């Protein structure tokens, strides 16, 4: 997922904030538990109010994630 997220981050850098969490280091395990994430990779998309609006479990094509971001940005 790193290359996909890198590409999305580059494409949307002026409009979307990206946060990466390491599932096994630092506060990653607590975040995984708080959001009830089953494993990784998981991509969560939040709206401007901080509400989760989409969750992808497992690797996703860049086009799928970009389409969801575009919906939110309209």
C-alpha positions in Angstrom: 0.0 0.0 0.0 2.9 2.4 0.5 3.3 3.2 -3.2 -0.4 3.8 -3.5 -0.6 6.0 -0.5 2.5 7.9 -1.6 0.8 8.5 -5.0 -2.4 9.7 -3.4 -0.6 11.9 -0.9 1.3 13.5 -3.8 -1.9 14.0 -5.8 -4.0 15.4 -3.0 -1.4 17.1 -0.8 -3.1 20.5 -1.0 -6.6 19.2 0.0 -6.3 16.0 2.1 -4.3 15.3 5.3 -2.7 11.9 5.4 -1.7 10.1 8.6 0.1 6.8 8.6 0.0 4.5 11.6 2.4 1.6 12.3 0.2 -1.2 13.6 2.9 -2.7 15.9 4.9 0.3 17.1 4.3 3.4 19.2 0.6 4.1 19.7 -0.3 2.0 16.7 -1.7 -0.9 18.7 -4.0 1.5 20.7 -5.2 3.1 17.5 -5.9 -0.2 15.9 -7.9 -1.2 18.9 -9.8 2.1 19.2 -10.9 2.0 15.6 -11.5 -1.8 15.7 -9.1 -2.4 12.8 -8.8 -6.1 12.0 -5.2 -5.9 10.7 -3.4 -4.1 8.0 -3.4 -2.6 5.6 -6.5 -0.6 6.3 -7.3 2.7 4.8 -9.8 5.0 6.7 -11.2 8.1 5.1 -12.7 10.8 7.3 -14.7 13.8 6.3 -13.8 17.4 7.4 -15.8 16.9 10.6 -13.6 13.9 11.6 -16.3 11.3 11.0 -15.2 8.1 9.3 -16.9 7.9 5.9 -15.1 5.0 4.3 -13.0 2.0 5.3 -11.0 -0.2 3.0 -9.6 -3.4 4.5 -6.8 -4.9 2.5 -4.9 -3.5 -0.5 -6.9 -1.3 -2.8 -6.3 0.0 -6.3 -5.4 3.7 -6.4 -8.4 4.4 -8.5 -10.8 3.1 -5.9 -9.4 5.2 -3.1 -9.1 8.2 -5.4 -12.7 7.9 -6.4 -13.8 8.0 -2.7 -11.6 11.1 -2.1 -13.0 12.8 -5.1 -16.6 12.2 -3.8 -15.7 13.9 -0.6 -14.0 16.8 -2.2 -17.0 17.7 -4.4 
